[in-house]
Amino acid sequence: MEARHQSSSDPKANTLNNIDPHERHLMAIRIVGTALFEYRVRKTEAARIRLECLTTFAKELGDIDAREFAVVAQLLAGKSTAERPPIDRTYTLEGIAL
């Protein structure tokens, strides 16, 4: 039996090895973001478990970083930015050409 090999002109499978890292990162953000949206809307245990699993998996694969992982963990802990006191900053347009 002879093994058949794909020629270089044949389309290659879309595997983890031949995807651009930036593309992988964006795909992970999209998947985790969709799961986060589903959890925030439905608030079911199944949606929470799915979000936790997808976020952990993306972190272990290196597709999201620790900061992005922490944002999801903070939202799962119930600490939203709306509960924090507003930051008192004064902005002026003085000296800015419009």
Secondary structure as UniProt FT lines:
FT   TURN            8..9
FT   HELIX           16..18
FT   HELIX           21..42
FT   HELIX           45..60
FT   TURN            61..62
FT   HELIX           66..76
FT   TURN            77..78
FT   HELIX           81..83
FT   TURN            94..95
//
